[in-house]
Amino acid sequence: VNTVNRLHRVPGNHLGNLLSMIRDQAPNIVTLVEQEASHNGPYFLGRFLEALHYYSAIFDSLDATFPVESAPRAKVEQYIFAPEIRNIVACEGEERIERHERLEKWRKIMEGKGFKGVPLSPNAVTQSRILLGLYSCDGYRLTEDKGCLLLGWQDRAIIAASAWRC
């Protein structure tokens, strides 16, 4: 089961049931890839500050990767990041669908539903490092954390990837 940028949109009162259904299917492996941010707090100020720091790193990485006038960059900003930011800072309750959590929180959630973390294979880590090396930009970082991979910009983790078994 491959869950790339999907589980953070499942409402908290349904996430447990969904993970139980996935576990009951006994998949060989469950991959979890999510943004490494805490945008699910109950208070506006905390979400706002976290979004400010997180998206500052995102836009700094875009500055280093794409020209400002780049059409692909404009599309990413307009169709991906603008709606996310708007939803995180302007919506409450059921209207807020962007509920990113950090890797540590995902670990607790997954373990609480009976999943066990599986370290990513050395081949996957090597392939990730090779792919990252193909970019001519120095600011991106790939780090490992207890068998999981974190892609970051400068010293800020942006995306976390992990693998799980039932």
Residue, then its C-alpha position, 0 to 999 in steps of 0.5 A: v500500500n502506497t500512501v504518498n501525501r494522502l493520509h494527512r487529509v483523512p479526518g482524525n476520527h476516520l484515520g484509525n478505521l482506515l489504518s485498521m482496514i489497511r492492516d486487516q488486508a495484510p499488505n507486504i509493506v505500507t509506505l508513508v510519505e508526508q510533509e514534515a510539518s505540524h499543521n494540525g494544531p488546534y491554535f491558529l498562531g501555532r499553525f501560522l508560525e509553523a506554516l511560515h517556517y515550513y513554506s519559507a523553506i519550500f519557497d527558498s528551495l524553489d528560488a534555488t531550483f527554478p527561475v522566478e519567471s518559470a511557468p512550472r514554478a508558477k503552476v506549483e505555487q498557484y495550484i499546490f502551495a497556495p491552496e495548502i497555505r490558504n487552507i492551513v491558515a484560513c480554515e478551521g474544523e471540517e473545512r481544514i483538510e491540510r493536517h500535516e504531522r511530523l514523522e514522530k507523530w506518524r510513528k505513534i499513529m502507525e505503531g498505535k494501529g499495530f504497524k512496525g517500522v521497517p528500515l528503508s533498504p540500503n538500495a533505496v537510500t543509495q538511489s535517493r542519494i543518486l537522484l538528489g545528486l543529479y540536481s545541481c543545487d547544494g541546499y537539499r539534504l537527505t538524512e536518515d532517522k531510525g530507518c526513515l528518510l528525510l528530504g530537507w532544504q538547508d537544515r529544515a526537513i520538508i518530506a519524510a518517507s517511511a515503511w511499515r509492516c503489520 
